[in-house]
Amino acid sequence: MRAIAFFATVCVAILVTSQSQAQDAAAGEKVFAKCKACHVVD
């Protein structure tokens, strides 16, 4: 039962944080500025 509760909590946390970060384009540009030395957006 504890494993199910833990798994559900982790899933909710991932969903909430990914949605909030996906809507902030300026923050995404800042993060990608650190990564663009090795990665390219097509």
Contact map, one row per residue, 1 for C-alpha under 8 A:
111110000000000000000000000000000000000000
111111000000000000000000000000000000000000
111111100000000000000000000000000000000000
111111110000000000000000000000000000000000
111111111000000000000000000000000000000000
011111111100000000000000000000000000000000
001111111110000000000000000000000000000000
000111111111000000000000000000000000000000
000011111111100000000000000000000000000000
000001111111110000000000000000000000000000
000000111111111000000000000000000000000000
000000011111111100000000000000000000000000
000000001111111110000000000000000000000000
000000000111111111000000000000000000000000
000000000011111111100000000000000000000000
000000000001111111110000000000000000000000
000000000000111111111000000000000000000000
000000000000011111111100000000000000000000
000000000000001111111110000000000000000000
000000000000000111111111000000000000000000
000000000000000011111111001100000000000000
000000000000000001111111100100000000000000
000000000000000000111111100000000000000000
000000000000000000011111111100000000000000
000000000000000000000111111110000000000000
000000000000000000000001111111000000000000
000000000000000000001001111111100000000000
000000000000000000001101111111110000000000
000000000000000000000000111111111000000000
000000000000000000000000011111111100000000
000000000000000000000000001111111110000000
000000000000000000000000000111111111000000
000000000000000000000000000011111111100000
000000000000000000000000000001111111100000
000000000000000000000000000000111111111000
000000000000000000000000000000011111111100
000000000000000000000000000000001111111000
000000000000000000000000000000000011111100
000000000000000000000000000000000011111110
000000000000000000000000000000000001011111
000000000000000000000000000000000000001111
000000000000000000000000000000000000000111
